[in-house]
Amino acid sequence: MWARWKLKYLDDPKKEWGPITKLTFYDDYSILVKSESGFKSSQVNTLGCLVTAIPVYTYVDFIFGKNMVFLGGPPNALAAGGPDEDWHMRLNVNIGYYF
């Protein structure tokens, strides 16, 4: 048995700076609470911005995680997890050209 909680914040101010037509700011936090005795919770927080300059879309994210296997956590992060696991961070930049 486990529980997953999620909080999300989104702000979409209407700005136009040259080719940039829209900025979308977001903060997305999730926690996976494990009910197994001794298992550590997994947490991830994504803080970022989508820059829209049609036809180019650019996501810039700072992703923070604790007991998350894809963010430098231990191999058993989705099970027991590490007892003294620290927060890890990754910068993600994704540029898409849509035609």
Beta strands, then each sheet from edge to edge (+ up, - down):
strand 1: 2-11
strand 2: 22-34
strand 3: 42-53
strand 4: 56-66
strand 5: 88-97
sheet 1: 1+ 2- 3+ 4- 5+
end
